Amino acid sequence: MQIAYPKGGLSVQAKQIDMMRKVPDVLKDVREIKALMHTENSEMNLLSTALALYLNNTFVDSADEYGIGRWESILHILPKLTDTLDERRFRVLSRINEQLPFTLRSLEQQLSTLCGPEGYTVELFHEQYLLKVRVELTAKSKLEDVRALLNRIVPANMVIDLDLLYNQHSDFDGLTHEELSVYTHQQLRDEVINHG
């Protein structure tokens, strides 16, 4: 078996096994031994492949579709039909990394993992028992994941105010009306607009 580290994760590769290498030279030309080793090779290669799959599916970073499906089943995660394998891995890792009890610092760490370090803002209003979370437009696809995270870890006596961090007028400073006229008002508010 060969161990590799793609994209920061552990990955085990199945090794091709040749049982004839284990046979003493004096027996290598015996027809029955050749037939036996040929059969053993295929069985040992199947075993090596199964072991590599098992080890890879033990770790979220190297799990395949089947392995991630098992993790999702264990953690009661329902994948979206449009999710890629990486998005499903991300959702599983997010669920595993959830920690109780709730602290603002642990929430910020989890939101940073989910949306990126600049992908959100958090404000806590103690007197009103209000937690205000805004997700950047660049992390818009993670909004429902953030909602599910907040519903799981924020105490029940707190009100959650979650929304997107929409574009503001000041975001378009330096752009002319002509440059902005190619967008609708909805696009200017709700979409990431790349400008120099």
N, C-alpha and C positions, 0 to 999 in steps of 0.2 A: 504494500500500500504506500502511496505517495501523498504527502501532505503539502498543500499549497496555501497561500494567503492572498486570494484575489480581493480587491476592493476592501482591504482591512479585515476580511472575515476568514475564518478557517475553512478549508475545503479539503476533503479526502478523496483521492482518485483511486479507482480500482486498479489493481496491478495484474498484468497478464502473468499467469503461473504456468511454468513448464515443468511437469513432474519428472520428465526424462532426465533432467539435470540431477535429480536425487538418486537415480538408479546407478549402481556400480557399473563400471565399464564392461565387465565380463557379462552382464545381463542385458545390455542395451540392444543387442541384435536378436534377442529371443522374441519370436512373433507374439506370444501371449503377453509378455511384459509390455511390448509396444502397444498392443490393443488395450491393455489395462490402463496404461499411462495416458493414452489418448482419451479414454472415458473419464479418468480421474481429472485430466486437464480441464475438460468442459465443466465438470462438477465444481472443481476448485475455483474456476473463473466465475461461475455463477455465484458461489459463496462470497468471493472477493467483491463482486459488484454489489451484492445485497448488503454486505457489511459496510461498504463505502456509502451506500444510500442511507443506511441506518444512522451512521455517524454524522453525515451531512444534515440529515433531518432532525438531529438532536439539537442543533444550533440554528437559530433563526437566520443568521447572516448567510448560511450556506444551504438552507432548506429549499427544496424544489416545490412544485405545485402541491404535491401530495403532503409533504411535510408542513407547509404553511397551512394547508387545509386542516391538518390535525391540530396545529396550534390554535387556529381560529375556533375549532370545535371545543377545545379545552377552555378557551378564554371567552366563549360565547360571543364571538365576533361574526357578524354577517357581512361578507365581502360584497362590494358593489360589482355589478357585471362589467363595468368599465375599468375596474382596477387592474393595474399591471402587477406583476409579481413583486416588484420593488415597493409599490404602494401598500400591498398586503403585508409585506415584511415590516414596513414602517409602522403600520397600524398595530401589528402584534407587538413590536418592540415598545411602542408607546404604552400599550396596556400593561406590559410587564414592568415598565419603569414607573408606573403610578405608585405613589407612596402615600400612606396615611400616617399620621394625621395631617390635616390641611395646614400649610403655612404659605404665606405669600411668596417666600423664597422658593419653596418646592414647586409652586404653581408656575412661577417665572421660568424655572429650569425646564419644566415639562413643555411650556409654551415655546420656549426657545428651541427645544428639540423638534417640536411639531412644526413651527412656522419659521424658524430661523431667528437669530438674535435680534434682527431689526424688523421682524415680521408682525409685531403686535405691540400694543400698549396695555397696561393694567393700572387701574386706579381703584383703591379701596376707600370707601367712605364709611368709617366706623359707626358714626352716629346714626346713619340711615340703614346700616347693615346691607350696603350696596356694593357689589363688585362690578366695575365697569371694564369690559375687555373689548378692545378694538383690534381687528385683524387687518393687516395691510392688504391692499389689492393684489400684491404679488403673491400672497398666500391664500387667495380667495378660495381655491379648491379645498383647503383644509378647514373651512369654516364649520362644516358639520362635524368633523372630528374634534374640533375645539369645543363645540357645543356638547358633544357626548362626554368629553373629558370633564368639563365643568360640572355637568349634571352628576357625574360619578363622584367627584372629590370635594366639591364645595359644600360646606355644611348647609343643611336644609333651612336654617333660619336666615340665610342670606339671599338677597335678590340678585340674580345674574342679569346684567345688561350687556348683551353680546351683539356686536354688529361689525360691519366692515368699516375700515378707516378710509372713507371716501376721499377723492381728490378735493383739494381746497382751491380757492381762487389764487392764492399765493403760489400754488404749485405751477401755475402757468405764467408767472412773471417772465417777461422777456419775449413772450410769443405774441405775434400780431394777430389781429382778428382774422386776417386772411389765412394764416397758418392753422388757426383753430376751426375755421369754417368747414374743414373737411370732416369734422366729427360732429355727431349729434350731441345734444345736451346730456343724454343718457350715457353716451360713451365717455364724455368728459368727466362725468361724475363717477362712473362705475368701472372704468377700465384703466389699465396701466398705459399711460401715454408716454412714449419715449420721445424726448426732445433734447436737443443739444444743450 
